[in-house]
Amino acid sequence: MRYSYHADRESTLAAVALAATVTASLVALGSIRRSTAHLDRKVGKQLAARPHSRVRKIALASGPLGKWYVLLPFGLGVSAYLVRTRPSHRNAAASAVAMASVLSVLLEKAFDKLPQPPVPPGRSKKSTSVLPSGHAFVPASVLLTSAYILTREELLPAYAAYPLAAAIPVASAGAKLLSEKHWPSDVIVGGLAGIGLAAGCALAYEVAVRRSSDPYSAD
């Protein structure tokens, strides 16, 4: 299998991970302090589907699409596939996807302990954690990492992998906006945090590949 390595991949991934994480943190802080409250209410109202409309019903029914119990088995399945297909760097590839899958679930649970903004109007429970949106965070983490690894190992073309990896988090989080289950800032923070985690896992893969390819890396 042909495999190319470019030295600037690591620095690019590190920059993406840092930028996404810092931006997500700043937006989260603004949401917690309610600095984003006005925009959240204004934009959220514009995006919300009409009560009892077909669009809202579809949005509510699509809830499992972004749940951890769907994405975790998917990510671990991709990891197992990478091992079985014996790509050029199967251990690093499988580990990166598994790491993104497990960490996204653990972090989603940890995020529930963060200070929270008031819940959106579509929530019946007023004590529910909404920041960040797990329906943006978990799919973005798992699917973007999977897309990166599968394209780097030349198992999927980029034109197919990346649009699908982006479309599912957008659809999953968008459904929560349509049904007023999340504020727009929740979705932004979740999406950015997912990009940050995916970039970090991809960076770990690139470092592992470089070290396994460099006979002097252990010195």
Beta strands, then each sheet from edge to edge (+ up, - down):
end
